[in-house]
Amino acid sequence: MELIIALISGALGGNAAGAASKGLDQGTLINSIAGLVGGGLGGTLLSMLGAPDAAGQAGAVGGLDIGTIIGQVAGGGVGGGVLLAVISAVKGMIAK
């Protein structure tokens, strides 16, 4: 369930980054794909760093609580936006 949250928030983050900066916008499809991949990577990275335990759990219970959801949304959204920025920069460097 956590991965699904990260993927959805990543797609939203990629599209939001594209809408916020026209220099990053690669079209809805590429923004969404980059967001999905970046969100999956960002959510997974946060899970590996122990972000699901941010709600005060000591690692005993990995349940889906509000701290986990917020962490996955933040990690997925930021990961999606960052990966879109990297893809846009690489595409710009190749075009020169």
C-alpha positions in Angstrom: 0.0 0.0 0.0 2.9 2.4 0.8 4.3 1.9 -2.7 1.0 2.7 -4.3 0.8 6.0 -2.3 4.4 6.9 -3.3 3.7 6.1 -7.0 0.5 8.2 -7.1 2.1 11.1 -5.2 5.1 10.9 -7.5 3.0 11.2 -10.6 1.3 14.2 -9.0 4.7 15.7 -8.1 6.0 15.2 -11.6 3.0 16.9 -13.1 3.1 19.7 -10.5 6.8 20.3 -11.2 6.1 20.5 -14.9 3.2 22.9 -14.4 5.2 25.1 -12.0 8.2 25.5 -14.3 7.7 25.5 -18.0 11.4 24.8 -18.4 10.8 21.4 -16.8 7.6 20.5 -18.6 7.9 17.5 -20.9 4.3 16.9 -21.5 1.7 15.1 -19.4 2.8 11.6 -20.3 6.5 12.1 -19.7 5.8 14.1 -16.5 3.6 11.3 -15.2 6.1 8.5 -16.1 9.0 10.4 -14.6 6.9 11.1 -11.5 5.9 7.5 -11.1 9.5 6.3 -11.3 10.8 9.1 -9.1 8.0 8.6 -6.6 8.7 4.9 -6.4 12.4 5.5 -5.8 11.8 8.3 -3.3 9.3 6.3 -1.4 11.5 3.3 -1.3 14.5 5.3 -0.2 12.5 6.9 2.6 11.3 3.4 3.7 14.9 2.2 3.7 16.0 5.1 5.9 13.3 4.3 8.4 10.7 7.0 7.6 7.7 4.7 8.4 8.9 4.7 12.0 8.5 8.5 12.1 5.2 8.3 14.0 6.9 7.1 17.1 7.0 3.4 16.3 10.2 1.7 17.2 10.1 -0.6 14.2 7.9 -3.1 15.9 4.8 -2.3 13.8 5.1 -1.2 10.2 1.4 -0.4 9.8 -0.1 2.2 7.7 -0.5 5.2 10.0 -0.7 9.0 9.3 3.1 9.4 9.7 3.7 6.7 7.1 1.2 8.2 4.7 2.7 11.7 5.0 6.2 10.4 4.6 5.3 8.5 1.5 3.4 11.4 0.0 6.3 13.8 0.7 8.9 11.3 -0.6 7.0 10.4 -3.6 6.1 13.9 -4.6 9.7 15.2 -4.1 11.1 12.2 -5.9 8.9 12.7 -8.8 9.7 16.4 -9.1 13.5 15.8 -8.8 13.5 13.0 -11.4 11.6 15.2 -13.8 14.1 18.0 -13.3 17.0 15.6 -13.9 15.3 14.3 -17.1 14.7 17.9 -18.3 18.4 18.8 -17.7 19.7 15.8 -19.5 17.3 16.4 -22.4 18.5 20.0 -22.6 22.2 19.0 -22.6 21.5 16.4 -25.4 19.7 19.1 -27.5 22.7 21.4 -27.5 
